[in-house]
Amino acid sequence: MEPESPRTTHERIEFDLSVPAPNGLRRGLTTGTCATAATQAALRLWLGEPAPQEVKVNLPEDKCFVRVPIERVQQLTDGCTEASVIKDAGDDPDVTHGSRIRVQLKAEGTGIHFSAGIGVGTITKPGFSLPVGEPAINPVPRKMMIQTILETLAAYPQHRSQGFTVTIGIDEGEQLAAKTYNPRLGVVGGLSVLGTKGIVEPKSLASWLASIELYVRIALADDAKAIVLAPGNIGQLVAERQLGLTPERVVPMANFVGFALNTVDQELGNNHRKLEQLWLVGHPGKLAKILENHWDTHSGVSPMAMQGILELAKVFGMKPSLLEESKDATTVEAIIQRFGKTPESSQFWQLVEQRITEKVQSRLQHVLEVRTLLFDMHRNPLGLPLIQSCE
């Protein structure tokens, strides 16, 4: 009789990856799920079972399992086996899509320990949910791998107390990591093993928000005095070059302004501390939407910012001829160009920055000072002069 293991999936139902996500795109597997599948396959070979071509992995939150094809399983030494899985991230633009995830399982000692193989990074800076020096294998994937080991060993009483070292590698992971935020976040030597739900929701909101939470924790680490929230890459460049802040202090918040602000304030409150200075840095095409209390700046959620800018320009006393000329502008950048580079224009954009700052400051309880820096598409500051280093 075949030993009972996670593949018998007690009262679990299969998660069907062929069913598209609500946005019509194909779902995929997280790196953590792939590593868990490879761990189970390597362990089953170590236990003397036939090398599996497919395993069932229990998902961490739902009462579901997913089938994962195994590329290869092999015996390396008497006490060490290796299995590999080719990651299928579905239609998500995941840098690890198509990567080979390897797991070497070595029987030694007691307990279950994790190690970074070739292509998996090591944490070198605080702010993560794991201490400095640990392999960048997140808690949920660790829990999944521990669970699959313990559940598989449950059918083998003679091995239940056996300890293992689980070494995870990702082929070409170090090169792929250069395309991610890992180097700036302090994860060196490769990629991170991620996944909170086991399934990749293509271009999912959850993945965006989880990333912002991580960037906020990194930015606030080491008792930071100042951090920057920026909606895009240009904003990040301006923050680093003009504010003199290191890349770790810049949070790429995309369209999620309100969520990023709430996350900063909550993180500060949880740690009973104040932040001296928070900067919002970006193009008014995004940030000026705050003037009309739009805190998700995605074009599908909030209207374009031209109307709010022109209304404030009228209050400011901008020349009627400029206002009339700007009524048919289809972008905020077009308004910037029509207002031109004049002292009056600079004063107006300073007013926009001030109004944005006031709106943001009213949301934050643990930030002493908020400042806003707006710039055009050529990275020229619109209102404030060039800023000296903040740190």
C-alpha positions in Angstrom: 0.0 0.0 0.0 1.3 3.5 -0.9 2.1 5.5 2.2 -0.3 8.3 3.1 1.2 11.8 2.4 0.0 15.3 1.5 -0.9 14.0 -1.9 -4.0 12.3 -0.4 -5.3 15.9 0.5 -7.7 15.3 3.4 -11.0 17.1 2.6 -9.2 19.4 0.2 -10.4 20.3 -3.3 -8.2 20.9 -6.3 -7.5 24.4 -7.3 -8.0 24.5 -11.0 -5.3 26.7 -12.6 -7.1 26.4 -16.0 -9.9 28.6 -14.7 -8.9 32.2 -15.5 -8.7 35.0 -12.9 -11.5 37.6 -12.8 -9.5 39.8 -15.2 -9.4 37.0 -17.7 -5.7 36.2 -17.3 -4.1 32.9 -16.4 -3.1 32.2 -12.9 0.2 30.6 -12.0 2.4 29.2 -9.2 4.4 31.2 -6.7 8.1 30.4 -6.2 7.2 29.1 -2.7 4.8 26.6 -4.2 7.3 25.4 -6.7 10.0 25.0 -4.0 7.4 23.1 -1.8 6.7 20.7 -4.6 10.4 20.1 -5.3 10.9 19.5 -1.5 8.2 16.9 -1.4 9.5 15.2 -4.5 13.0 15.1 -3.2 11.8 13.7 0.2 9.7 11.0 -1.4 12.8 9.8 -3.4 14.9 9.9 -0.2 12.2 7.7 1.5 12.6 5.2 -1.2 9.5 5.9 -3.2 9.5 6.1 -7.0 10.5 9.5 -8.4 7.2 11.3 -8.9 6.3 13.1 -12.1 3.7 15.3 -10.3 2.9 16.1 -6.6 0.0 17.8 -4.8 0.8 20.9 -2.7 -1.5 22.2 -0.1 -2.2 25.9 -0.4 -1.5 27.9 2.8 -4.8 29.7 3.2 -7.6 27.9 1.3 -8.6 24.3 1.8 -7.3 23.5 -1.6 -4.4 21.8 -3.2 -2.6 22.3 -6.6 -1.0 19.8 -8.8 2.6 20.7 -9.7 4.6 18.9 -12.4 8.1 17.8 -11.4 10.9 18.3 -13.9 13.5 15.9 -12.4 14.3 14.0 -9.2 17.7 12.5 -8.6 19.8 11.0 -5.8 23.0 13.0 -5.3 24.5 11.1 -2.3 23.2 8.5 0.2 21.7 11.3 2.3 21.0 13.9 -0.3 18.4 14.2 -3.0 17.5 16.9 -5.5 14.3 17.8 -7.3 13.5 20.6 -9.7 10.3 22.4 -10.9 9.9 24.8 -13.9 7.9 27.7 -12.6 4.8 28.7 -14.5 3.7 32.1 -13.3 0.7 32.2 -15.6 0.1 35.5 -17.4 1.7 37.6 -14.6 4.8 39.5 -15.7 6.9 37.6 -13.1 10.7 37.8 -13.6 10.9 34.1 -12.5 8.4 32.8 -15.0 10.0 29.8 -16.7 12.8 29.6 -14.1 14.1 26.3 -12.8 13.5 26.0 -9.0 15.9 23.5 -7.4 15.7 21.9 -4.0 18.4 19.8 -2.4 17.3 17.9 0.6 20.0 16.7 2.9 19.2 14.4 5.9 21.2 15.7 8.9 20.8 16.7 12.5 17.4 17.5 13.9 14.8 20.0 12.9 14.3 21.6 9.5 16.8 24.3 8.4 16.9 26.4 5.2 19.8 27.4 3.1 20.3 29.7 0.1 21.6 27.8 -2.9 22.9 29.4 -6.1 20.5 32.1 -7.3 18.7 32.7 -4.0 19.6 35.8 -2.1 20.6 36.5 1.5 19.1 39.3 3.6 21.7 42.0 4.5 19.5 44.8 5.9 16.8 45.1 8.5 13.1 45.6 7.7 12.2 42.1 6.5 10.2 39.5 8.5 13.4 37.5 8.8 16.7 38.6 10.5 19.8 39.8 8.7 21.9 36.9 7.5 19.0 34.6 6.7 18.3 33.2 3.2 15.6 35.2 1.5 13.0 32.5 1.8 9.9 34.1 3.2 7.9 32.7 6.2 4.9 31.3 4.2 7.1 29.3 1.8 9.1 28.0 4.8 5.9 27.0 6.6 4.7 25.2 3.4 7.9 23.3 3.1 8.0 22.3 6.8 4.4 21.2 6.5 5.0 19.0 3.5 8.0 17.4 5.1 6.2 16.7 8.4 3.1 15.3 6.7 5.1 13.1 4.4 7.2 11.8 7.3 4.1 11.0 9.3 3.6 7.8 7.2 7.2 6.7 8.1 7.4 6.4 11.9 11.1 5.4 11.7 12.0 8.8 10.2 9.7 11.2 12.0 12.5 12.6 14.1 14.9 13.0 11.1 16.3 16.5 10.5 16.9 18.1 7.1 18.6 21.0 5.5 16.6 22.4 2.6 18.7 24.3 0.1 16.8 26.2 -2.5 18.4 27.5 -5.7 17.1 29.3 -8.8 18.9 28.9 -12.0 20.3 32.3 -13.2 18.7 33.8 -10.1 21.5 36.3 -9.5 21.2 37.7 -13.0 17.4 37.8 -12.8 17.6 39.6 -9.4 19.3 42.6 -11.1 15.9 43.2 -12.8 14.2 43.4 -9.4 14.3 45.7 -6.3 16.2 43.0 -4.4 19.7 44.7 -4.7 18.3 48.1 -3.4 16.4 46.4 -0.6 19.5 44.6 0.6 18.9 41.1 -0.7 22.2 40.1 -2.3 23.2 37.1 -4.3 19.9 36.3 -6.0 16.1 36.3 -5.8 13.7 35.8 -3.0 11.5 32.8 -2.5 8.0 34.4 -2.2 4.4 33.6 -2.1 1.7 34.2 0.6 -1.2 32.3 -1.0 0.7 29.8 -3.1 -1.0 31.0 -6.3 0.0 34.0 -8.5 -2.9 36.2 -9.3 -1.9 37.9 -12.5 -1.1 41.5 -11.9 -3.0 41.2 -8.7 -3.8 44.0 -6.3 -2.7 41.9 -3.4 0.8 41.6 -4.8 1.1 45.3 -5.3 0.0 46.1 -1.8 2.2 43.5 -0.3 5.2 45.0 -2.2 4.3 48.5 -0.9 4.1 47.2 2.7 7.6 45.7 2.3 9.1 48.9 0.8 7.6 50.9 3.6 9.2 48.7 6.3 12.6 48.8 4.5 12.4 52.6 4.1 11.6 53.1 7.8 14.3 50.7 9.0 17.4 51.9 10.9 15.4 54.8 12.5 15.1 56.7 9.2 14.7 60.5 9.6 13.1 61.0 6.1 11.5 58.8 3.4 10.0 59.4 0.0 6.8 58.1 -1.5 7.0 58.2 -5.3 4.4 57.0 -7.9 7.0 56.2 -10.6 10.6 55.7 -11.7 11.2 59.4 -12.5 10.0 60.4 -9.1 12.5 57.9 -7.6 15.4 59.3 -9.6 14.5 62.9 -8.5 14.3 61.7 -4.9 17.7 60.1 -4.9 19.5 62.8 -6.9 17.9 66.0 -5.5 17.0 64.9 -2.0 20.2 63.0 -1.5 18.3 60.0 -0.1 19.5 56.4 -0.6 17.4 54.1 -2.7 16.2 52.2 0.4 14.4 55.3 1.6 12.2 55.6 -1.5 8.9 53.7 -1.6 7.6 53.0 -5.1 3.8 53.4 -4.4 2.4 53.3 -8.0 -1.2 54.5 -7.9 -1.8 53.5 -4.3 -1.2 56.8 -2.5 -3.8 56.4 0.2 -2.7 52.8 1.0 1.0 53.8 1.1 0.2 56.7 3.5 -1.9 54.5 5.7 0.9 51.9 5.8 3.5 54.4 6.8 1.4 55.8 9.6 0.4 52.3 10.8 4.0 51.1 10.8 5.2 54.1 12.7 2.3 53.7 15.2 3.0 50.1 15.7 6.6 50.9 16.6 5.7 54.0 18.8 7.8 56.4 16.8 7.6 59.5 14.8 9.0 60.2 11.3 10.7 63.6 11.0 10.0 64.1 7.3 7.9 62.4 4.5 8.3 63.6 0.9 5.8 63.1 -1.9 7.8 63.3 -5.1 6.2 62.9 -8.5 4.5 64.4 -11.5 1.3 66.4 -10.8 -0.5 64.2 -13.3 -0.7 61.7 -10.5 -0.2 63.6 -7.3 -2.5 66.6 -8.1 -5.4 64.1 -8.0 -5.1 64.4 -4.2 -6.5 68.0 -4.5 -9.9 66.4 -5.1 -9.4 63.6 -2.5 -8.6 60.9 -5.0 -6.2 58.6 -3.2 -6.1 55.9 -5.8 -4.6 57.6 -8.8 -5.2 54.9 -11.4 -6.9 56.3 -14.5 -9.6 53.6 -14.2 -10.5 54.7 -10.7 -10.0 58.5 -10.6 -10.5 61.3 -13.1 -7.6 63.1 -14.7 -6.1 65.9 -12.7 -6.5 68.8 -15.2 -9.8 70.1 -13.8 -8.6 70.3 -10.2 -5.4 72.0 -11.4 -7.2 74.6 -13.5 -9.7 75.3 -10.7 -6.8 76.0 -8.3 -5.1 78.1 -11.0 -8.2 80.3 -11.2 -8.2 80.8 -7.4 -4.5 81.6 -7.6 -5.2 84.3 -10.2 -3.5 82.8 -13.2 -3.9 85.0 -16.3 -7.4 84.4 -17.9 -5.7 84.0 -21.3 -3.6 81.1 -19.9 -6.6 79.5 -18.3 -8.6 79.8 -21.6 -5.6 78.4 -23.6 -5.3 75.5 -21.2 -9.0 74.4 -21.2 -8.5 72.0 -24.1 -5.3 70.5 -22.6 -5.5 66.7 -22.7 -2.7 66.1 -20.2 -1.3 67.8 -17.1 2.1 68.0 -18.9 0.4 70.1 -21.6 -0.8 72.5 -18.9 2.7 72.7 -17.5 4.0 73.7 -20.9 1.4 76.3 -21.5 1.9 77.9 -18.1 5.6 78.1 -19.0 8.7 78.7 -16.9 7.9 82.0 -15.2 8.1 83.2 -11.6 4.3 83.3 -11.6 4.1 79.7 -12.8 6.6 78.6 -10.1 4.5 80.3 -7.5 1.4 78.5 -8.7 3.1 75.1 -8.5 4.3 75.9 -5.1 0.6 76.5 -4.1 -0.3 73.1 -5.6 2.5 71.5 -3.6 1.3 73.3 -0.5 -2.3 72.1 -1.0 -1.2 68.5 -1.6 1.0 68.7 1.5 -2.0 69.9 3.6 -4.2 67.1 2.4 -1.6 64.5 3.2 -0.6 65.9 6.5 -4.2 65.8 7.7 -4.1 62.0 7.2 -1.0 61.3 9.2 -0.6 61.1 13.0 3.0 60.0 13.3 4.7 62.2 10.7 6.0 65.5 11.9 6.4 67.2 8.5 5.2 66.4 5.0 6.6 68.1 1.9 5.7 67.8 -1.7 8.0 68.1 -4.7 6.4 68.2 -8.2 8.3 68.0 -11.4 7.7 67.8 -15.1 8.4 64.9 -17.4 11.9 66.2 -17.9 12.6 66.0 -14.2 12.6 69.8 -13.7 11.2 70.9 -10.3 8.0 73.0 -10.9 7.7 74.8 -7.6 10.3 74.2 -4.9 14.0 75.0 -5.7 16.5 72.1 -5.7 16.6 70.5 -2.3 19.7 69.8 -0.2 20.4 66.4 1.2 17.9 65.2 3.8 20.2 62.8 5.5 
